[in-house]
């Protein structure tokens, strides 16, 4: 039979579409800039969708204060989608719109290049996947970074000249004041009254924590809406601005890339300007408060090495979800909810639990003669404290064991020394009444 050769038809292959996305960014929240951002989004959407062979993968747009920071949400989402294989090519206006930090720009380009994602910079007409792309990007990114450094230095010079002239800069918010573009800095009458009460209380001898509790219980939230702490209160009571004066350049930025805010400890000159804004208290009141704070600091015991406590992080309050803290009452170890300690019963209704009771309950539950801390942590994941007298032991094998506890009566918990001290106090009280 004669040999035959047949040519088979070639099956047509569908051309794979390229998934193309765009990245846009403006550097401030001004109306004109926001309009520009909207225009960029519209432009890129049309460009990609009308191009044959491209599949629209979205426009990622950031309204950011600066391109030197890496906290741009849409930029991070763009990178995540690229890593997930959703994007083959990215279009952006220029190197400076992509990032003004040379290191960040090149690291990002190289990472995307390694996973096959091309970046096209329209202004420079550069494809990152091309042979000379990285060299050009290195040069252009260096220029962009230098431009950013120059702009940062100009801004610093402007601010420091203002400080030299005694001008108050960048005071955006402070408890006791209203700060607006129209009227500048003016008193908030309600908060100003709270500030005066804070100074009155510290001068008369109240503790920082008692003032903190008073502030939080009465709903006097801080400048940013958060609750007061002893540290924040001390900082407020030490702030010269409540006298209407300003110590300028307390802090500074380390550089134009990281922009970390550091305390000025002599690296730059400081300026003290008087009567820069309305005062809430007078200088005599402020000075008296500083003396009170110094007395409190002098009474504070020197820090001791941190003690190890058995149940740290293991007992959780069912009411507020916070881990119980170790406290000592009359030399006895107890565990209590921090919300109850700081805010009182009105904010968290819970009971202090004697440590010996928790240990005894654990031994009863696990069949031990004596408490073994290491074995306890290997057996028990955590314990939930439920008001008033319930402990739920959550075991690591998935079981939950609910146990009731009962504190000893007050009479049983008193030592002979405590009883004698109470009797002596009662005798003195009675003697005083008889002498009257």
FENDA-V55560 format. One record per backbone hydrogen bond with DSSP energy under -0.5 kcal/mol. CO is the residue of the C=O (numbers start at 1). NH is the residue of the N-H. Records with the same first field share a line. If there is no record, write none. Layout:
# FENDA-V55560
CO->NH + NH
This chain:
# FENDA-V55560
6->8
17->19
18->20 + 55
19->88 + 89
20->57
21->91
22->60
23->93
24->62
26->64
30->34
31->35
32->36
33->37
34->38
35->39
36->40
37->41
38->42
39->43
40->44
41->45
42->46
43->47
44->48
45->49
46->50
47->51
48->51
50->52
51->54
53->18
55->20
58->22
59->61
60->24
62->26 + 64
66->69
67->100
71->73
72->76
73->77
74->78
75->79
76->80
77->81
78->82
79->83
80->84
81->86 + 87
82->85
88->118
89->21
90->120
91->23
92->122
93->123
94->98
95->99
100->102
101->105
102->106
103->107
104->108
105->109
106->110
107->111
108->112
109->113
110->114
111->115
112->117
113->116
116->118
118->90
119->121 + 128
120->92 + 122
121->125 + 126
126->121 + 128
127->130
130->133
132->136
133->137
134->138
135->139
136->140
137->141
138->142
139->143
140->144
141->145
142->146
143->147
144->148
145->149
146->150
147->151
148->152
149->153
150->154
151->155
152->156
153->157
154->158
155->159
156->160
157->161
158->162
159->163
160->164
161->165
162->167
163->166
167->169
170->172
174->177
176->188
178->180 + 186
180->184
184->180 + 186
186->178
187->189
188->192
189->193
190->194
191->195
192->196
193->197
194->198
195->199
196->200
197->201
198->202
199->203
200->204
201->206
202->205
207->211
208->212
209->213
210->214
211->215
212->216
213->217
214->218
215->220
216->219
219->221
222->225
226->222
229->233
230->234
231->235
232->236
233->237
234->238
236->239
238->240
239->242
240->243 + 245
241->244
242->280 + 281
244->276 + 277
246->248 + 273
248->271
250->264
252->262
255->259
260->254 + 262
262->252
263->265
271->248 + 273
273->246
282->286
283->287
284->288
285->289
286->290
287->291
288->292
289->293
290->294
291->295
292->296
293->297
294->298
295->299
296->300
309->312
311->314 + 315
314->316 + 383
315->324
316->385
317->321
322->317
324->313
325->336
327->334
329->332
332->329
333->355
334->327
335->353
336->325
337->341
338->342
339->343 + 344
340->344
344->347 + 348
348->350
352->354
353->335
354->357 + 358
355->359
356->360
357->361
358->362
359->363
360->364
361->365
362->366
363->367 + 368
371->373
372->376
373->377
374->378
375->379
376->380
379->396
382->394
383->316 + 385
384->386 + 392
385->318
386->390
389->405
390->386
391->393 + 403
392->384 + 394
393->395 + 401
394->381 + 382
395->398
399->395
401->393 + 403
403->391
409->413
410->414
411->414
415->419
416->420
417->421
418->422
419->423
420->424
421->425
422->426
423->427
424->428
425->429
426->430
427->431
428->432
429->433
430->434
431->435
432->436
